[in-house]
Amino acid sequence: MIMAKDLYSENVYAYALAKTLAKVHPPMTVALYSSCHSRIKMILKNIEGHMNDEAKRREQKCVETSKPRLMKASNGNLLSLITYLVFYRPVWTEENQSRECVRYVFVKFSAWHFAGSDMLWAGLVMHLCQTLLDSFGKLQLSLFRVAQYDVEKYSKRRKIEDSSKNWRPKMVLCCPLWAIILISLIGSLFILVPLIIYGFPQQKIEREGEKDSSGNRGYGVLEGFAIAALGVPAAGAVRFTVMLGKNLIFNQDLNVRRSLDNKKVSEQLGLMHEVRKEMRLLSCFIHFMEIFERQKIKVVLEITNLDRCTPEKIVGVLDAINILLSDEESPFISLIAIDPEVLTQQVDQAKGCFTKKDRAYSFLDRIITLPFTIPPLCEVSKCKVFRKIVCGQSEISTSLNRGQTTTKTQNAEKYGFQNYVFDENEVERLIRSAFESIFLCNQSSLHTYVSDNTVSMRRVINSIRVTIIVMEAFKIEVPPPERVAAWVVLVDRWPCRLSWILQCVEDEEQNLQINENETGTPTDVNHDKTLWNVFSEHRVELHVIGDEVEKFLERDDDPELFEMFLKKDFKFTVGEMAKFKSHTVNLDCSIKNELARIRGNKRVKGTGRSFYNTLSPKSVINMSEEDVCNELSKLKLPEKYNQLVRENHINGQTLLLSDPADLRQVMQMTLGEWTTFRIHFLGVMSFGRRSQTKSAPVNSKPNVVICPSGLKHDHMT
């Protein structure tokens, strides 16, 4: 039977992310993790549609007095905007800062198109500036720069005032600017019109060839006053026009280009600082337009194909997002669509990656506020996409063009989305309860496991919201909110160890299915087993491959806290993990995939374990010295090796955790005996450990100690 959630799972995740982006205040940086670029395009397209639908839904709920201004291209709107730009300043109030209506401006940036640039991040900034100019208008932005923008004033944080008015007139000498200009215009007309009609009166000649000098002086003063009255406003108007024309010609795009070309700015004064000022100007202009349009404005920057660029350019773009677009009052939401496996490899290869904090996962943790792993295709969707490719059609669905003015119910009926229409008030209650389980210290100990890093806190908050929305959308009974919050914290703090548990359980389920097919006896994983028990059973194997997974383990936090979390405070079971697994979006699946690859390689190398009677690490680790001797007897090896085992206190832990080269040196075995011993107790080792074993010579002289390095030292008796 085909489930509705199988048909529309991609849309559900896109819907959940869109709802989260609508609730969360920018700035925000979302990482869309997927190895398939076509799926990324499909998810981004669906996100845009859901966000536009959400904006229309909120607009319909607004009362008539608070409805947003219709931003159609009209002379009335343009004149109104120019009036506010020139004569008024916005007032930030609780009312206009808490408006629900929102408008989204989508900026699409394909990094591959700018890959040839020396500074990819500069291409990102210029593309962003150009898109915003096209969206809002070059004249409007130039007027804002000339008539509104004050670097010193706008560099300060906005102050919320207790006022019922959204606008305040600009004041000059305690008089509104518009009044002064109006009086100047009227006064100029009263002076200019008579002068044009009558001109200056001439003095009568008292005597032939003589004039009254005092009268001439009076008329000269009057003429000078008229010129001054007309000249000051004219000079101001000329200056304003020149500055406006200059900004119309040299917009943000050209300003960035000029800064790039200016060697003095680029090398000495700091190019990033100059570009940051331009981005600050854009942010202030958007906040101004929010007051004018009576709605929130969020700029959604979609960055794709970043993982196809060189390491230095990738790091440059991520740094630019972190520095330029993550200001506290920034209106930007950055969606970075990347393949996590490729990205982490590229970042680790970038210049300057020397310390642990410079590595890919630590670097991304400082930037990403919501990691969103695009789930794998369900069986139905996979068959559907495969069929489209066979028929020569695009694998990206084109039926979800959701830019139409339709209600949510109509869209649900048309596209089959009624399966995730839910009570939003109930969802908000669950989300609020999950948050309270963290910040209300007397209710739970969960707050002790939350990182004190604010970026990590944002990741937890956003991931909790998405997880609950996805579960509600799929009509799944949501676990207690505290358990949801605890699961999200577990994923955020210990992704490697949790991925290891997930992979071990998955391998066990697959092995049980294989055995069921062979024996016909149905078997199933124990869903009541705790995750800590699963980890304890396989922790030795994780230790054995520790060198290969070191970069992933560095991502985890305190191991003792991990043990306390799963063993004492939050005893998650395999059954709970299975329920959360398909709805967890903040877990980077590339870690689990890499662990599966490493574990799979071990198993491929260890093919024939049963044939060679190889012991599992779990069996070896618990062996005592006598158990090891008994196994040597089963292998029919000489009795002298049993004596060496007892003399050197070799138990199971020593066998697994010591260097094979040192172990062979102590046992003093021949090549054939060592091969039998190694296969039985150690199985297949990593290449590095095998090469060390091969290079270790056998000590045939009892008075000479041969170290693994190959140096000989006389044994002092």
Secondary structure, DSSP 8 states (H G I E B T S, - for coil): ---HHHHSHHHHHHHHHHHHHHHS-S-EEEEEE-S-HHHHHHHHHHHHHHHHHHHHHHHHHS-GGG------S-HHHHHHHHHHHHHEEE--BHHHHS---EEEEEEEEEGGGGTTSS-HHHHHHHHHHHHHHHHH-HHHHHHIIIII--HHHHTS----B--S-SEEE-EETTEEHHHHHHHHHHHHHHHHHHHHHH-S-----SBTTB--HHHHHHHHHHHHHHHHHHHHHHHHHHHHHHHHHHHHHS-HHHHHHHHHH-HHIIIIIIHHHHHHHHHHHHHHHHHHHHHHHTSEEEEEEEEESGGGS-HHHHHHHHHHHHHHS--TT--EEEEEEE-HHHHHHHHHTSTT--SGGGSHHHHHHTT-SEEEE-----HHHHHHHHHHHHTT--SS--S----S---HHHHHHHHTGGGG---HHHHHHHHHHHHHHHH-TTT-SGGGGS-S-HHHHHHHHHHHHHHHHHHHHTT-----HHHHHHHHHHHHH-HHHHHHHHHHHHHHHHHHHHHHHHH-------TTSBHHHHHHHHHHHHHHTTTTTHHHHTTS--HHHHHHIIIII---BHHHHHHHHTT--SS-HHHHHHHHHHHHHHHHHTTTHHHHT---HHHHHT--HHHHHHHHHHTT--THHHHHHHHTT--HHHHHHS-HHHHHHHHT--HHHHHHHHHHHT-S--HHHHHHHHH------TTEEE-TTS-EEE---
